[in-house]
């Protein structure tokens, strides 16, 4: 997994990113759970923008099914 990249709001177009909070809400899990799934599975690289963790939307959409599978596995335990 790549390191977290630090950028500022002026460096990015925010519509191309999804926050950890929004992604967790979308998937119905906590931020902590989603963060652990993403990092343990080496699914995505995070970007720290204004002290909040974001992921590129297109990359998130590519791995969302894998993340959902992992959530289902955890729910079965």
C-alpha distances in whole Angstrom, upper triangle without the diagonal:
4,7,9,12,15,18,21,23,25,22,21,23,22,23,20,18,18,18,17,20,21,19,20,23,23,22,24,22,21,19,18,17,15,13,13,13,10,7,9,9,5,8,7,6,9,12,15,18,21,20,18,15,15,13,15,17,17,13,14,17,16,14,17,19,16,15,19,20,17,20,23,22,21,25,26,26
4,7,8,12,15,18,20,22,19,18,21,20,22,19,17,18,17,17,20,21,19,21,24,24,23,26,23,23,19,19,19,17,14,15,15,12,10,12,12,9,10,8,6,8,10,13,16,19,18,17,14,14,12,13,17,17,13,15,18,17,16,18,21,18,18,22,22,20,22,26,25,24,28,30,29
4,6,9,13,16,19,20,18,18,20,20,22,19,17,18,17,16,19,21,19,21,24,24,24,26,24,22,19,18,19,17,14,15,16,13,11,14,15,11,13,10,7,7,9,10,14,16,15,15,12,13,12,14,18,18,16,16,20,19,18,20,23,21,20,23,24,22,24,27,26,25,28,31,30
4,6,10,13,15,18,15,15,18,17,19,17,14,15,13,13,16,18,17,18,21,22,22,24,22,20,16,16,18,16,12,14,16,13,11,15,15,12,13,10,6,5,5,6,10,13,11,11,9,10,10,12,16,17,15,15,19,19,18,19,23,21,19,23,24,22,23,27,26,25,28,31,30
4,6,10,13,14,12,12,15,15,17,15,13,15,14,14,18,19,18,20,23,23,24,26,24,22,19,19,21,19,15,18,19,16,14,18,18,15,15,12,8,7,5,6,9,12,11,11,10,10,10,12,15,17,15,16,19,20,19,21,24,23,21,25,27,25,26,29,29,28,31,34,33
4,7,10,12,10,11,14,14,17,16,14,15,14,15,18,19,19,21,23,24,25,27,25,23,19,20,22,20,17,20,21,18,17,21,22,19,19,15,11,9,6,5,6,9,9,10,10,10,12,13,17,19,17,18,22,22,22,23,27,26,24,27,29,27,28,31,32,31,33,36,35
4,7,8,6,8,11,11,15,14,12,14,14,16,18,19,19,22,24,24,26,28,26,24,21,22,24,22,19,22,23,20,20,23,24,21,20,16,13,11,7,6,6,8,10,11,11,11,12,13,16,18,17,18,21,22,23,24,27,27,25,28,31,29,29,33,34,33,34,38,38
4,5,5,7,10,10,14,14,13,15,14,17,18,19,20,22,24,25,26,28,27,25,22,23,26,23,21,24,26,23,22,26,27,24,23,19,16,14,10,8,6,6,9,11,12,12,14,14,17,19,20,20,23,25,25,26,29,29,27,30,33,31,31,35,36,34,36,39,39
4,5,6,8,7,11,12,11,13,13,16,17,17,19,22,22,23,25,27,26,25,22,24,26,23,22,25,26,23,24,28,28,25,24,20,18,15,11,10,7,7,11,11,13,12,14,14,16,18,19,19,22,24,25,25,29,29,27,29,32,31,31,34,36,35,36,39,40
4,6,8,9,13,13,13,16,16,20,21,21,22,25,26,26,28,30,30,29,25,27,30,27,25,28,29,26,26,30,30,28,26,22,20,17,14,13,10,10,14,15,16,15,16,16,18,20,21,22,24,26,27,27,31,31,30,32,35,34,34,37,39,38,39,42,43
4,7,9,12,12,12,15,16,19,21,21,21,24,26,26,28,30,29,28,25,27,28,25,23,27,27,24,24,28,28,25,23,20,17,15,12,12,9,11,14,15,15,13,14,13,16,17,18,20,22,23,24,25,29,29,28,30,33,32,32,36,37,36,38,41,41
4,6,9,8,9,12,13,16,18,18,18,22,23,22,24,27,27,26,22,25,26,23,22,25,25,22,23,26,26,23,21,18,15,14,11,11,9,11,14,14,14,11,12,10,12,14,15,16,18,20,21,22,26,26,25,27,30,30,30,33,34,34,35,38,39
4,6,6,8,11,13,16,18,16,17,21,21,21,23,26,26,25,23,25,27,23,22,26,26,23,24,27,27,24,22,18,17,15,13,14,11,13,16,15,15,12,12,10,11,13,15,16,17,19,21,21,25,26,25,27,30,29,29,32,34,34,35,38,39
4,5,5,8,10,13,14,13,14,17,18,17,20,22,23,22,19,22,23,20,20,23,23,20,22,26,25,23,20,17,16,14,11,12,9,11,14,12,12,9,10,9,10,12,14,14,16,18,20,19,23,24,22,24,27,27,26,30,32,31,32,35,36
4,5,8,10,14,15,12,13,17,17,16,19,21,22,22,20,23,24,20,20,24,23,21,23,26,25,23,20,17,17,15,14,15,13,15,17,15,14,11,11,9,8,11,13,13,14,17,18,18,21,23,21,23,26,26,26,28,31,30,31,34,36
4,7,10,13,15,13,13,17,18,16,18,21,22,22,19,22,23,19,19,22,21,18,20,24,22,20,17,14,14,13,12,14,12,15,17,15,13,10,9,6,6,8,10,10,11,14,16,16,19,20,19,21,24,24,24,27,29,29,30,33,34
4,7,10,12,10,10,14,15,14,16,19,19,18,16,19,19,16,15,19,18,15,17,21,20,18,15,12,12,10,9,11,10,13,14,11,10,6,5,4,5,8,9,9,11,13,14,14,18,19,17,19,22,22,22,25,27,26,27,30,31
4,7,8,6,6,10,11,10,12,15,15,15,13,16,16,13,13,17,16,14,16,19,18,17,15,12,12,10,10,11,11,13,14,10,9,5,5,6,6,9,10,8,10,13,13,12,16,17,15,16,20,19,19,22,24,23,24,27,28
4,5,5,6,8,10,11,12,14,14,13,10,13,14,11,11,15,15,13,15,18,18,17,15,12,12,9,9,10,9,11,11,7,6,4,6,9,9,13,13,10,13,16,15,14,18,18,15,17,20,19,18,22,23,22,23,26,27
4,6,5,6,9,10,11,12,11,9,6,9,10,8,7,11,12,10,12,15,15,15,13,11,12,9,10,10,11,13,12,8,6,6,7,11,11,14,13,10,13,16,14,13,16,16,13,15,18,16,15,19,20,19,20,23,24
4,6,5,6,9,10,10,9,8,6,9,11,9,10,13,14,13,15,18,18,18,17,15,15,13,13,13,13,14,13,9,8,9,11,13,13,17,16,13,15,18,17,15,18,18,15,16,19,18,16,19,21,19,20,23,24
4,5,5,6,9,10,10,10,9,12,13,11,12,15,15,14,17,19,19,19,17,15,16,14,14,15,14,15,15,11,10,9,10,12,11,15,15,12,13,16,15,13,16,18,14,15,19,18,16,19,21,20,20,24,25
4,5,5,6,9,9,9,8,11,11,8,10,13,12,11,14,16,16,16,13,12,14,12,14,15,15,17,16,13,11,9,9,11,9,12,12,9,10,13,12,9,13,14,11,11,15,15,13,16,18,17,18,21,22
4,5,5,6,5,6,5,9,8,6,9,11,11,11,14,16,16,17,14,14,16,14,16,16,17,18,17,13,12,11,12,14,13,16,15,12,13,16,14,11,14,14,11,11,14,13,11,14,16,15,15,19,20
4,5,5,6,7,8,11,11,10,12,15,14,15,18,19,19,20,18,17,19,17,18,19,19,20,19,15,14,13,14,16,14,17,17,14,15,18,16,13,15,17,13,13,16,16,13,16,18,17,16,20,21
4,6,8,10,11,14,13,11,13,16,15,14,18,19,19,20,17,16,18,17,19,20,20,21,21,17,15,14,13,15,13,15,15,12,12,15,14,10,13,14,12,11,15,15,12,15,18,17,16,20,22
4,6,9,10,12,10,8,12,14,12,12,16,17,16,18,15,15,18,17,19,21,21,23,22,18,16,15,14,16,14,16,15,12,12,14,12,9,10,12,9,7,11,11,9,11,14,13,13,16,18
4,7,9,12,10,9,13,14,13,15,18,18,18,20,18,18,21,19,21,22,23,24,23,19,18,17,17,19,17,20,19,15,16,18,16,13,14,15,12,10,13,13,9,11,14,13,12,15,17
4,7,8,6,7,10,11,10,12,15,16,16,18,16,17,19,18,20,20,22,23,21,17,16,16,16,19,18,20,19,15,16,19,16,13,14,15,11,10,13,12,8,11,13,11,11,14,15
4,5,5,6,9,10,11,12,14,15,16,18,17,17,18,17,19,18,20,20,18,15,14,15,16,19,18,21,20,16,18,20,18,15,17,17,13,13,16,14,11,14,16,13,13,17,17
4,5,5,6,9,10,10,12,14,15,16,15,14,15,13,15,15,16,17,15,11,10,11,13,16,16,19,18,15,17,19,17,15,17,17,13,14,17,15,13,16,17,15,16,19,19
4,6,5,6,9,10,11,12,14,15,15,15,16,14,16,16,18,19,16,13,12,14,15,18,19,22,19,17,19,21,18,16,19,17,14,15,17,14,12,16,16,13,15,18,17
4,5,5,6,9,10,10,12,14,14,14,16,15,18,18,20,22,19,16,14,15,15,19,19,21,19,16,18,19,16,14,16,14,11,12,13,11,9,12,13,10,11,15,14
4,5,5,6,9,10,10,12,11,11,13,12,15,16,18,20,18,14,12,12,12,15,15,17,15,12,14,15,12,11,13,12,8,10,12,10,8,12,13,11,13,16,16
4,6,5,6,8,10,10,10,10,11,9,12,13,16,18,15,12,9,11,11,14,15,17,15,12,16,16,14,13,15,14,11,13,15,12,12,15,16,14,16,19,19
4,5,5,6,8,10,10,11,12,12,15,16,19,21,18,16,13,14,14,17,18,20,17,15,18,18,14,14,16,14,11,13,14,11,11,14,14,12,14,17,16
4,6,5,6,8,8,10,12,13,16,18,20,23,20,18,14,15,14,16,17,18,15,13,15,15,11,11,12,10,7,10,10,7,8,11,11,10,12,15,15
4,6,5,6,5,6,9,9,13,15,18,20,18,16,12,12,10,13,14,15,12,10,13,13,9,10,12,10,7,11,12,9,11,14,14,13,16,18,18
4,5,5,7,7,8,9,13,14,18,20,18,16,12,13,12,15,16,17,14,13,16,15,12,14,15,13,11,14,15,12,13,17,16,15,18,20,19
4,5,8,10,12,13,17,18,22,24,22,19,16,17,15,18,19,20,16,15,18,17,13,14,15,12,11,14,14,10,12,15,14,13,16,18,17
4,5,8,11,13,17,19,22,25,23,21,17,17,15,17,18,18,14,13,15,14,10,12,12,9,8,12,11,9,11,14,13,13,16,18,17
4,6,8,11,14,17,20,23,21,19,15,15,13,14,16,16,12,12,15,13,10,13,14,11,10,14,14,12,15,17,16,16,20,21,21
4,7,10,13,16,19,22,21,18,14,13,10,12,13,12,9,8,11,9,7,9,11,8,8,12,12,11,13,16,16,16,19,21,21
4,6,10,13,15,19,18,15,12,10,7,9,10,11,7,7,10,10,8,10,13,11,10,14,15,14,16,19,19,19,21,24,24
4,7,10,13,16,15,13,10,9,7,8,11,12,9,10,13,13,12,14,17,15,14,17,19,17,19,22,22,22,24,27,27
4,7,9,13,12,10,6,6,5,8,11,13,10,10,14,15,13,15,18,17,15,18,20,18,19,23,23,22,24,27,27
4,6,10,9,8,6,5,6,8,12,14,12,12,16,17,16,17,21,20,18,21,24,22,22,26,27,25,28,31,31
4,7,6,5,5,6,9,11,14,17,16,15,19,20,19,20,24,23,20,23,26,24,24,27,28,27,29,32,32
4,5,5,6,7,10,12,14,17,17,16,19,21,21,21,25,25,22,25,28,26,26,29,31,29,31,34,34
4,6,8,10,13,15,17,20,20,19,23,25,24,24,28,28,25,27,30,29,28,32,33,31,32,36,36
4,7,10,13,16,18,21,20,19,23,25,24,24,27,27,24,26,29,27,26,30,31,28,30,33,33
4,6,10,13,15,18,18,16,19,21,20,20,24,23,20,22,25,24,23,26,27,25,27,30,30
4,7,10,13,16,14,13,16,18,17,17,20,20,17,19,22,20,20,23,24,23,24,28,28
4,7,9,12,11,10,13,15,15,15,18,18,16,18,21,20,19,23,24,23,25,28,28
4,6,9,7,7,10,12,11,12,15,15,13,16,19,18,18,21,23,22,24,27,27
4,6,5,6,9,10,11,12,16,16,15,17,20,20,20,23,25,24,26,29,30
4,5,5,6,9,10,10,14,15,14,16,19,19,19,22,24,24,25,28,29
4,5,5,6,9,10,13,14,14,16,19,19,20,22,24,25,26,28,30
4,5,5,7,9,12,12,12,15,17,17,18,21,22,22,24,26,28
4,5,5,6,9,10,9,12,14,14,15,17,19,19,21,23,25
4,6,5,8,10,10,11,14,15,15,17,19,20,21,24,26
4,6,8,9,10,12,13,14,16,18,19,20,22,24,25
4,6,5,6,9,10,11,12,14,16,17,19,20,22
4,5,5,6,9,10,10,12,14,15,16,19,20
4,5,5,6,9,10,11,12,14,15,17,19
4,5,5,6,9,10,11,13,14,16,17
4,5,5,6,9,10,11,12,14,16
4,5,5,6,9,10,10,12,15
4,5,5,6,9,10,11,13
4,5,5,6,9,10,11
4,5,5,6,9,10
4,5,5,6,9
4,5,5,7
4,5,5
4,6
4
